[in-house]
Amino acid sequence: MGKLLGFLMRTFFMVLAVGLTNFGSIRIELQEEVKAPLKRIKDASYQYEGEPQNVKFYENETNVFYYYEPIDEFVTVIYEDNSTQRVGEALRDGRIVPEDLDYYGVDYFTESKVVENIIEDTGGQAFPCVVVAFYYDTRFRYEFGAPYSDYITVYFKDGTEMNVVDALEQGKIFIKDLDEFGINYFREKRGSN
């Protein structure tokens, strides 16, 4: 569900941006909670016609970040002073964080270097349909459609395990890791009702 929601949101922004710019650059401006000095991430209109490729653009101690296609030259971070930088460079320099990519709808995926698996195991127990927030970052509130967080376990490659909420809060995993392992969630912009 998280992947579908992300796809629909990206498609909406792409259609909106293309409609507004007449096939020019996609420009999505931050409305609030700007992490200085980031102004926007520009994803130029681009049509890749080759075979899908996994193109690495950044790596940290826990994850490797990939584009689905060779688009690095088309994705640019634009700062308040109108200077620009490639996304991978901006991440390495600490000027942006992975959540900024999510906020601007940059299409990428990660491969965890430390997580073996993330499993939701409710033991067949039925839950009421109720939205339950389980994690917050600077821009979003992440929610499950039921009180599942106590039933989702992160298994690390070193043999240890921990609850998903604890792993997120301690920075041992990223929200993108939930996508990688098929854990469904909803994302709401902070301040939304």
N, C-alpha and C positions, 0 to 999 in steps of 0.2 A: 504494500500500500504506500510506503514511503517513497519508493522509486516511481510509482505511478503518479503520485502527487507532485513529485519533483519534475517529472516529464511534463505534466500538464501545466505547471507553473512556468517552466522554461518555454514551452510552446506558446503560452499566452503572452509572455514578455517578448518573444521573438516576433510574433504576429503584430503585437502592439508597436514594437519598435520599427519593424519594417514598414508598417502602415504610416508611421509618423515621419520616417526618414526617407521614404521612397527608395528602398533598397540600399540605403547608406549604412553607416555603422550603427550597431545596436548600442544605445546609450541608456543606461539605467542609473538614475541619480539616487543617492541616498536621501531619504526624507528626514531621518532623525538619527540620533546616536552615532554620529560620524566619528570614527576612530581617526583622529588627526594623524597625519595630514592627508589621508586617502580621500579622493574626490569620487572616483568611479573606476570600474574595470570595464574596458571597452572590448567587446567581442565583435570583430568586424564580420560583415556578411561574407560567408565563405561556403563554398560547395566543394567537398572533397569527393572525388569520383573513384578513388582507388580502393583496394581491399582494406578492411578495418585493421588498424595497427594499435598496439599499446605503446604509446610514446611517453617515456619517463620525463617529467619536468621538475621534480623535486623529491628529496628524500630527507627524512629526519631519523631520529633514533628508534621510532616505533613504526613508521609507515613509509611506503614508496607511493608517490603520487603519479598518476598517468592520465594523459588525454587518450580518448578513443581513436583519435586521428592526429596526423601531424599538423597541429594548428598553433604551435607555440608562437610563431611569428605574427599571428593574428590576434592574440590575446594580450592586452596591454593594461598595466596599472597606470592610472593617471592621478597625479597628486594635486593638491590645492594650488600649488605654484605652477601647474600645467606641465611639470616635468613628467617623464614617462619611464617605465621600467618593465621588463618582462616579468611575468608572474613568478617563475622559479627564482629569479634574482631577488624579487621583493620578499618572498618567503624566506630565503636564505639570510637576507639582511635583517629580518625581523620587522619589516615595515608593514606587512600584512600577516594575517593568520588564516589557516584553512577555512574558517567560518566566513571570511570575507568572500571567498570563492563561491560558497553556497549562497550567500546573500545576493550576489550578483548573477546567479544562475549559470556559472561557468560549469560546463559539462566535463566531469573528470571522475575517476574512481581511484580507490586506494587498495594497496595490498599490505596487509599487516605483517610486520616482522616479528611481532611478539604474541599475537593472538592466534591460538589454534582453532578455536570455535566459540561461537556465542549461541547458546541454546535456550529456548523458551520451553519449559517443562511444567505445565500446570497439572499434570497427572489426570487429565480429563475433567478437572473441576470446572464447573460452569461459573461464570462471573456476570454480574450485572453490567449492562452497557452504560458506562459512565466515563467521562473524560478525566484522566488523572495525569497531572503534570509530574514528570520525573526528572527533568533536567532543564537548566537555563544557561544560556550563554549571553554575550553582550547584546545580541540582536533578536534571539528567538526563545520561545518557550516550547519544549518538546513534550508531547503527551502520548499516552497509550489510551486506547479505547476502552480499557478496563484496568483494574488494579493488578497488572501483570508484573510490575518491577521486582517483586519478591521472588518471582519464578523464572527470572532470566539470569543465567550464570555465564560469566566470561571464563573460558578455559585458556590459560596461557601456555605457550610452548615450553616453558620451564617446569610445567607440571602443577603450577599453582592455579587457583580459581578464586573468583570473587563475584559478588553481586554486581549487576550492570550499573546501578546508580553509584555505588562506591567507586567502581572503575572509572566512570566518567568524571566524578568529582575529584578524584586523585590524579586525573590526567593520564591514566594508563591506557585509555582508549579514546577515540573520537566518535562523534555521531556517525561519521561516514563508515566506521567499522560495523555499525548496526546494519547499514545498507549492504555491506559486503556479505554479511551472514544471514540476510533475509529477515531481519527483525523489523516488523511493521510498527510505525509510529506516525504521529501527526506533528506538524510544525506550525506554530503561530507566531507572528511578529509580536515582539514584546510591546505591551501597551494596548494590544488589540483586546476586544471583549469577546 
